[in-house]
Amino acid sequence: MTSVDEMSKVTPLMAQYFKLKAKHPDAILLYRVGDFYETFAEDAIKVAEILGIILTKRNNGGNDIELAGFPYHSLDVYLPRLVRAGHRVAICEQLEKPSKEKKIVDRGVTDVVTPGVTIDDTILDRKSNNYLASVHFTPKNEYGVAFLDISTGEFVVSEGNAATIEKLIDGFAPSEIIYSKAYTKDYQRIFGERYYYYGIEEWVYMFDYTREKLLDKFAVTNLKGFGIEEMPLAQVAAGSILHYLMSTQNDRTNHISGITRIQSEHYVWLDRFTVKNLELIRSSHDTGSSLAQIMDKTVTPMGARLLRNWILLPLLSPERIHARQDMVAYFVEKYFDREALEGLLKQIGDIERIASKLAMEKISPRELQQLRKSLELLPDILMILAESDNDALKSLGDKIMLCEKLKTEIQKRWLTIHPLFLQKEMSSELAVMQN
């Protein structure tokens, strides 16, 4: 931390940097200066080592300070490497155009990327969910837990003792866990260093505050409709996630439209040793194949993620197991329906994640067009399901929304976006070639 005396000696640019860095002391601050993102001091040393770029120095009011930077158009290349290395990254942008009248442009942090809060395709595994978990500790060996995949909008909660919560955490395998700093010793006793974790202020994990967060989010007066009204510990865990999203500049969350209780009695809960020893998701041998790799014949990222979850959460109900088997049997017997449906699904993009980007206002024109093309295929998919003689498949078809209004709106806006998009793409490619 820079002292008051040191602050009086620094240049205006660096004074602004230190002020913004003080608000995000635990994150690497990518500070936009013209066509570059620059990092300074300890951040620069870390960045240079992780990215393998040159560490240099910058004059700071008579004293040199470490500097490492990269071109702004290389963010998609370097950001994933920083996050995968286990770092939080705060992206600071110029909020206005430079002018002769102002000595320094206004800047601000527009995004905070952490392992559990990202929708960046270059960071995410398309075949796996990316969960952020929150664990609410209490002195009575009772815990609340919540899991959110911000890239898909899936939001689930549960409660239980330490053993139950540990099994849930190992089953969902979150990319990041948040908890109250006051329970750091308890966290490390149960989970150790298995997951990336981040402690937040104790006051966040207060029932009244977190419950109000949930009520405001879903615009309701109680949580009975979600089945979690009588789960106060789970409410605290879930509400703390909503707080964390706001603190990381991820407050556009219209795609998170509901929250559900994990019905533990419906599944066989496998501990991490069972998952590892049975090689359900990953093989223990370099040349081996896991059960998931052998079974995965899916043609969409959504299907791959669903299959992975089915493998990790085996059903207990014979009725539900038979319903799944009947759907599989139908497509084994109905060759032409299977081929037709597979052909349609192969053309569909990752609708879950694209829709989330749309809600968070972080969607690209290309992804918007992919969403429109996917929506155009829904009527044909719906017809195959509706005309089947399998009740479960018909029920799936009944849940499909064709989103005609959205499709029309995207088409209308695409006619305006398309020329600008091409111009931007060409400019970006030219910039890469020049550098």
C-alpha positions as CSV (number, residue, x, y, z in Angstrom):
1,M,0.0,0.0,0.0
2,T,1.3,3.4,-1.0
3,S,1.6,5.9,1.9
4,V,0.3,9.5,1.9
5,D,3.8,10.9,1.7
6,E,4.6,8.6,-1.3
7,M,1.3,9.6,-3.0
8,S,2.3,13.2,-2.9
9,K,5.4,12.4,-5.0
10,V,3.8,10.3,-7.7
11,T,2.7,11.4,-11.1
12,P,-1.1,12.1,-11.7
13,L,-1.3,8.9,-13.7
14,M,0.2,6.7,-11.0
15,A,-1.8,8.5,-8.3
16,Q,-5.0,7.5,-10.1
17,Y,-3.6,4.0,-10.4
18,F,-2.9,3.6,-6.7
19,K,-6.3,5.0,-5.8
20,L,-8.0,2.3,-8.0
21,K,-5.6,-0.4,-6.9
22,A,-6.5,0.4,-3.2
23,K,-10.2,-0.6,-4.0
24,H,-9.0,-4.0,-5.4
25,P,-6.0,-4.9,-3.3
26,D,-6.5,-8.7,-3.8
27,A,-6.7,-8.5,-7.6
28,I,-4.3,-7.9,-10.4
29,L,-5.3,-4.5,-11.8
30,L,-5.0,-4.3,-15.6
31,Y,-4.8,-0.5,-16.1
32,R,-5.7,0.7,-19.6
33,V,-3.2,3.3,-20.9
34,G,-3.9,4.1,-24.6
35,D,-3.6,0.9,-26.6
36,F,-2.1,-1.1,-23.7
37,Y,-3.1,-2.7,-20.4
38,E,-0.3,-2.0,-17.9
39,T,0.4,-3.4,-14.5
40,F,2.7,-2.0,-11.8
41,A,4.8,-2.9,-8.8
42,E,3.9,-6.4,-7.4
43,D,1.3,-6.9,-10.0
44,A,3.8,-6.4,-12.7
45,I,6.2,-8.9,-11.3
46,K,3.5,-11.5,-11.1
47,V,2.2,-10.8,-14.6
48,A,5.6,-10.9,-16.2
49,E,6.4,-14.3,-14.6
50,I,3.0,-15.8,-15.5
51,L,2.8,-14.5,-19.0
52,G,6.4,-14.6,-19.9
53,I,6.6,-11.0,-20.9
54,I,9.3,-8.4,-20.3
55,L,9.4,-6.7,-16.9
56,T,10.6,-3.1,-17.2
57,K,10.3,0.1,-15.1
58,R,8.4,3.4,-15.3
59,N,9.3,6.8,-13.8
60,N,7.1,7.5,-10.8
61,G,7.8,11.0,-9.5
62,G,11.6,10.5,-9.4
63,N,11.5,6.8,-8.4
64,D,11.2,3.8,-10.8
65,I,8.4,1.3,-10.4
66,E,8.1,-2.1,-12.0
67,L,6.0,-2.2,-15.2
68,A,4.7,-5.0,-17.4
69,G,2.0,-4.6,-20.1
70,F,0.5,-6.0,-23.2
71,P,-1.6,-4.6,-26.2
72,Y,-5.3,-4.3,-25.4
73,H,-6.4,-6.5,-28.3
74,S,-4.4,-9.4,-26.7
75,L,-6.7,-9.4,-23.6
76,D,-8.4,-12.6,-24.8
77,V,-5.0,-14.3,-25.0
78,Y,-3.6,-13.2,-21.6
79,L,-6.6,-12.9,-19.3
80,P,-7.3,-16.7,-19.3
81,R,-3.7,-17.4,-18.4
82,L,-3.9,-15.1,-15.4
83,V,-7.2,-16.5,-14.2
84,R,-6.1,-20.1,-14.6
85,A,-3.0,-19.3,-12.6
86,G,-5.4,-18.6,-9.7
87,H,-5.6,-14.8,-9.8
88,R,-8.5,-12.4,-9.6
89,V,-8.2,-9.8,-12.3
90,A,-9.7,-6.3,-12.2
91,I,-10.0,-4.7,-15.7
92,C,-9.7,-0.9,-15.6
93,E,-10.8,1.0,-18.7
94,Q,-10.6,4.6,-19.9
95,L,-14.1,6.0,-19.4
96,E,-13.6,9.0,-21.7
97,K,-11.6,10.0,-24.7
98,P,-8.3,11.8,-24.1
99,S,-8.4,15.6,-24.7
100,K,-5.9,18.5,-24.5
101,E,-8.0,20.1,-21.8
102,K,-7.6,17.3,-19.3
103,K,-4.3,16.1,-18.0
104,I,-5.6,12.7,-17.2
105,V,-8.6,10.8,-18.5
106,D,-11.2,9.3,-16.1
107,R,-10.7,5.6,-15.5
108,G,-12.7,3.0,-13.6
109,V,-12.9,-0.8,-13.0
110,T,-15.5,-2.2,-15.4
111,D,-15.1,-5.9,-14.7
112,V,-13.6,-8.2,-12.1
113,V,-12.9,-11.6,-13.3
114,T,-12.4,-14.5,-10.9
115,P,-12.2,-18.3,-11.5
116,G,-15.9,-18.7,-10.4
117,V,-17.3,-15.5,-12.0
118,T,-16.5,-15.5,-15.7
119,I,-18.4,-16.1,-18.9
120,D,-15.2,-15.9,-21.1
121,D,-15.2,-18.9,-23.5
122,T,-11.4,-19.0,-23.5
123,I,-11.5,-19.7,-19.8
124,L,-14.5,-22.0,-19.5
125,D,-14.6,-25.7,-20.3
126,R,-17.5,-26.0,-22.8
127,K,-18.3,-29.5,-21.5
128,S,-18.4,-28.6,-17.8
129,N,-20.3,-26.2,-15.6
130,N,-18.3,-23.4,-13.9
131,Y,-19.7,-23.1,-10.4
132,L,-19.1,-20.4,-7.8
133,A,-19.9,-21.8,-4.4
134,S,-20.7,-20.1,-1.1
135,V,-20.4,-21.9,2.2
136,H,-22.1,-20.4,5.3
137,F,-20.5,-21.7,8.5
138,T,-22.1,-21.7,11.9
139,P,-20.7,-22.7,15.4
140,K,-23.2,-25.6,15.6
141,N,-21.7,-27.8,12.8
142,E,-24.6,-26.8,10.6
143,Y,-23.9,-25.3,7.2
144,G,-25.6,-23.7,4.3
145,V,-24.2,-24.0,0.7
146,A,-25.1,-22.4,-2.6
147,F,-23.9,-23.0,-6.1
148,L,-24.2,-20.6,-9.1
149,D,-23.0,-21.1,-12.6
150,I,-23.2,-17.5,-13.9
151,S,-22.5,-18.7,-17.4
152,T,-25.8,-20.7,-17.5
153,G,-27.9,-19.1,-14.7
154,E,-28.2,-22.4,-12.7
155,F,-28.6,-21.5,-9.0
156,V,-29.1,-24.2,-6.3
157,V,-28.8,-24.5,-2.5
158,S,-28.7,-27.0,0.3
159,E,-28.1,-27.4,4.0
160,G,-26.5,-30.1,6.2
161,N,-23.6,-31.1,8.4
162,A,-19.9,-30.8,7.5
163,A,-19.8,-34.3,5.8
164,T,-22.9,-33.5,3.7
165,I,-21.6,-30.1,2.6
166,E,-18.1,-31.6,1.8
167,K,-19.8,-34.2,-0.5
168,L,-21.8,-31.5,-2.2
169,I,-18.7,-29.4,-2.8
170,D,-16.7,-32.4,-4.2
171,G,-19.6,-33.3,-6.4
172,F,-20.1,-29.9,-7.9
173,A,-16.3,-29.2,-8.0
174,P,-16.7,-25.4,-7.9
175,S,-14.0,-23.2,-9.6
176,E,-14.2,-20.9,-6.6
177,I,-15.5,-20.9,-3.0
178,I,-16.4,-17.9,-1.0
179,Y,-17.0,-17.8,2.8
180,S,-16.8,-15.5,5.8
181,K,-13.2,-14.5,6.7
182,A,-14.2,-15.2,10.4
183,Y,-14.3,-18.9,9.6
184,T,-11.0,-19.3,7.7
185,K,-9.7,-22.0,10.0
186,D,-12.9,-23.9,9.7
187,Y,-12.8,-23.7,5.9
188,Q,-9.2,-24.9,5.7
189,R,-9.9,-27.7,8.2
190,I,-12.7,-29.1,6.0
191,F,-11.5,-28.2,2.4
192,G,-7.8,-27.5,2.8
193,E,-6.3,-26.3,-0.5
194,R,-8.4,-28.4,-2.8
195,Y,-10.3,-25.4,-4.3
196,Y,-9.6,-21.8,-5.1
197,Y,-11.2,-19.8,-2.2
198,Y,-11.8,-16.2,-1.2
199,G,-12.8,-14.9,2.1
200,I,-15.2,-11.9,2.3
201,E,-16.3,-9.7,5.1
202,E,-18.2,-11.3,8.0
203,W,-21.1,-8.9,7.9
204,V,-22.2,-10.1,4.5
205,Y,-23.2,-13.5,6.0
206,M,-26.0,-12.0,8.0
207,F,-29.5,-13.5,7.6
208,D,-31.5,-10.3,7.2
209,Y,-29.1,-8.8,4.7
210,T,-28.8,-11.9,2.5
211,R,-32.5,-12.8,2.6
212,E,-33.3,-9.2,1.5
213,K,-30.9,-9.7,-1.4
214,L,-32.8,-12.8,-2.5
215,L,-36.3,-11.2,-2.1
216,D,-35.2,-8.1,-4.1
217,K,-33.6,-10.3,-6.8
218,F,-36.6,-12.4,-7.5
219,A,-39.2,-9.6,-6.7
220,V,-41.1,-11.7,-4.1
221,T,-42.2,-11.3,-0.5
222,N,-41.1,-14.8,0.6
223,L,-39.2,-17.8,-0.8
224,K,-42.0,-20.4,-0.5
225,G,-42.4,-20.6,-4.3
226,F,-38.7,-21.8,-4.6
227,G,-39.0,-24.3,-1.8
228,I,-36.3,-22.7,0.4
229,E,-38.4,-20.6,2.8
230,E,-37.5,-22.9,5.7
231,M,-33.8,-23.1,4.8
232,P,-32.2,-20.0,6.5
233,L,-28.6,-21.2,6.3
234,A,-29.0,-21.9,2.5
235,Q,-30.6,-18.4,2.1
236,V,-27.5,-16.8,3.7
237,A,-25.2,-18.7,1.4
238,A,-27.3,-17.8,-1.7
239,G,-27.6,-14.1,-0.7
240,S,-23.9,-13.8,-0.2
241,I,-23.4,-14.9,-3.8
242,L,-25.6,-12.1,-5.0
243,H,-23.5,-9.7,-2.9
244,Y,-20.3,-11.1,-4.4
245,L,-21.6,-10.7,-8.0
246,M,-22.3,-7.0,-7.3
247,S,-18.8,-6.5,-5.8
248,T,-17.2,-8.0,-8.9
249,Q,-19.2,-5.7,-11.3
250,N,-21.5,-8.6,-12.3
251,D,-24.9,-7.0,-11.4
252,R,-26.7,-7.7,-14.8
253,T,-28.2,-11.1,-13.8
254,N,-31.6,-11.3,-15.4
255,H,-30.8,-14.8,-16.7
256,I,-30.7,-16.0,-13.0
257,S,-34.5,-16.3,-12.9
258,G,-34.9,-18.8,-10.1
259,I,-33.3,-20.8,-7.3
260,T,-33.9,-24.4,-6.4
261,R,-33.2,-26.8,-3.5
262,I,-30.9,-29.7,-4.1
263,Q,-33.0,-32.7,-3.3
264,S,-30.4,-34.9,-1.8
265,E,-32.8,-37.8,-1.3
266,H,-33.1,-38.2,-5.1
267,Y,-29.4,-38.9,-5.7
268,V,-26.5,-41.2,-4.7
269,W,-23.9,-38.7,-3.4
270,L,-20.4,-39.8,-4.4
271,D,-17.4,-38.6,-2.4
272,R,-14.3,-37.4,-4.2
273,F,-12.4,-40.6,-3.6
274,T,-15.2,-42.7,-5.3
275,V,-15.3,-40.3,-8.2
276,K,-11.5,-40.5,-8.6
277,N,-11.1,-44.2,-8.0
278,L,-13.9,-45.1,-10.4
279,E,-12.4,-42.7,-13.0
280,L,-15.9,-41.2,-13.6
281,I,-14.7,-37.9,-15.0
282,R,-10.9,-38.2,-15.4
283,S,-8.7,-41.2,-15.9
284,S,-5.8,-41.7,-13.5
285,H,-3.6,-42.8,-16.5
286,D,-2.3,-40.5,-19.2
287,T,-3.4,-43.0,-21.9
288,G,-6.6,-44.0,-20.2
289,S,-10.2,-42.9,-20.7
290,S,-12.8,-42.0,-18.1
291,L,-16.4,-43.2,-18.0
292,A,-17.5,-39.7,-19.2
293,Q,-15.2,-39.7,-22.1
294,I,-16.4,-43.1,-23.2
295,M,-20.1,-42.3,-22.8
296,D,-20.0,-38.8,-24.2
297,K,-21.5,-39.0,-27.7
298,T,-23.3,-35.7,-27.3
299,V,-23.4,-33.1,-30.1
300,T,-23.9,-29.9,-28.0
301,P,-22.1,-28.4,-25.0
302,M,-25.4,-28.4,-23.1
303,G,-25.7,-32.1,-23.6
304,A,-22.1,-32.8,-22.5
305,R,-22.6,-30.8,-19.3
306,L,-25.9,-32.6,-18.5
307,L,-24.3,-36.0,-19.1
308,R,-21.5,-35.1,-16.7
309,N,-23.9,-34.1,-14.0
310,W,-25.9,-37.3,-14.5
311,I,-22.8,-39.4,-14.1
312,L,-21.8,-37.5,-10.9
313,L,-25.4,-37.6,-9.5
314,P,-26.8,-41.1,-10.1
315,L,-30.6,-41.3,-9.6
316,L,-32.2,-43.3,-6.8
317,S,-35.8,-43.4,-8.1
318,P,-36.5,-46.4,-10.3
319,E,-39.3,-44.5,-12.1
320,R,-37.0,-41.7,-13.1
321,I,-34.3,-44.2,-14.2
322,H,-36.8,-46.1,-16.3
323,A,-38.0,-42.8,-17.9
324,R,-34.5,-42.0,-19.0
325,Q,-34.0,-45.5,-20.3
326,D,-37.3,-45.4,-22.3
327,M,-36.2,-42.1,-24.0
328,V,-32.9,-43.7,-25.0
329,A,-34.7,-46.8,-26.2
330,Y,-37.0,-44.8,-28.3
331,F,-34.2,-43.2,-30.3
332,V,-32.3,-46.5,-30.6
333,E,-35.4,-47.9,-32.3
334,K,-36.4,-44.8,-34.3
335,Y,-33.3,-44.4,-36.5
336,F,-34.7,-41.6,-38.7
337,D,-36.0,-39.5,-35.8
338,R,-32.6,-39.9,-34.1
339,E,-30.7,-38.9,-37.2
340,A,-33.0,-35.9,-37.8
341,L,-32.7,-34.7,-34.2
342,E,-29.0,-35.1,-34.1
343,G,-28.6,-33.1,-37.4
344,L,-30.6,-30.3,-35.9
345,L,-28.7,-30.3,-32.6
346,K,-25.4,-30.2,-34.3
347,Q,-26.3,-26.8,-35.7
348,I,-27.3,-25.3,-32.4
349,G,-24.8,-23.2,-30.4
350,D,-24.3,-23.1,-26.7
351,I,-27.7,-21.5,-26.1
352,E,-27.4,-21.5,-22.3
353,R,-24.2,-19.5,-22.3
354,I,-25.1,-17.3,-25.2
355,A,-28.4,-16.4,-23.5
356,S,-26.5,-15.6,-20.3
357,K,-24.1,-13.3,-22.2
358,L,-27.2,-11.5,-23.7
359,A,-28.7,-10.9,-20.3
360,M,-25.3,-9.6,-18.9
361,E,-24.9,-7.4,-22.0
362,K,-21.6,-9.0,-22.9
363,I,-22.7,-10.8,-26.1
364,S,-20.9,-10.3,-29.4
365,P,-22.6,-9.8,-32.8
366,R,-21.5,-13.2,-33.9
367,E,-23.0,-14.9,-30.8
368,L,-26.2,-12.9,-31.3
369,Q,-26.4,-14.3,-34.8
370,Q,-25.7,-17.8,-33.6
371,L,-28.6,-17.4,-31.1
372,R,-31.0,-16.4,-33.9
373,K,-30.0,-19.4,-36.0
374,S,-30.5,-21.7,-33.0
375,L,-34.0,-20.3,-32.4
376,E,-34.9,-21.0,-36.0
377,L,-34.2,-24.7,-35.5
378,L,-36.5,-25.0,-32.4
379,P,-39.8,-25.6,-34.3
380,D,-38.3,-28.6,-36.1
381,I,-36.9,-30.0,-32.8
382,L,-40.3,-29.5,-31.2
383,M,-42.1,-31.3,-34.0
384,I,-39.9,-34.4,-33.6
385,L,-40.5,-34.5,-29.8
386,A,-44.3,-33.8,-30.1
387,E,-44.8,-36.5,-32.7
388,S,-43.0,-39.2,-30.8
389,D,-45.0,-41.9,-28.9
390,N,-42.9,-41.4,-25.7
391,D,-44.6,-39.4,-23.0
392,A,-41.3,-38.1,-21.5
393,L,-40.2,-36.8,-24.8
394,K,-43.5,-35.1,-25.4
395,S,-43.2,-33.5,-22.0
396,L,-39.8,-32.1,-22.9
397,G,-41.3,-30.7,-26.1
398,D,-44.0,-28.9,-24.1
399,K,-41.3,-27.0,-22.2
400,I,-39.7,-25.6,-25.3
401,M,-40.4,-21.9,-25.9
402,L,-40.0,-20.8,-29.5
403,C,-39.1,-17.2,-28.6
404,E,-40.6,-15.7,-31.8
405,K,-40.4,-12.2,-30.6
406,L,-36.7,-12.5,-29.6
407,K,-35.9,-14.1,-33.0
408,T,-37.6,-11.2,-34.9
409,E,-35.9,-8.6,-32.7
410,I,-32.4,-10.1,-33.3
411,Q,-33.0,-10.2,-37.1
412,K,-34.1,-6.6,-37.1
413,R,-31.1,-5.4,-35.1
414,W,-28.6,-7.6,-37.1
415,L,-29.3,-5.6,-40.2
416,T,-27.9,-2.6,-38.4
417,I,-25.1,-4.4,-36.5
418,H,-23.7,-6.4,-39.4
419,P,-21.9,-3.7,-41.4
420,L,-20.4,-2.3,-38.2
421,F,-19.4,-5.8,-37.0
422,L,-17.5,-6.5,-40.2
423,Q,-15.7,-3.2,-40.0
424,K,-14.7,-3.9,-36.4
425,E,-13.5,-7.4,-37.2
426,M,-11.3,-6.1,-40.1
427,S,-9.9,-3.4,-37.9
428,S,-9.0,-5.9,-35.2
429,E,-7.3,-8.3,-37.6
430,L,-5.3,-5.4,-39.1
431,A,-4.2,-4.4,-35.6
432,V,-3.0,-7.9,-34.9
433,M,-1.1,-8.0,-38.1
434,Q,0.6,-4.7,-37.4
435,N,1.7,-5.8,-33.9
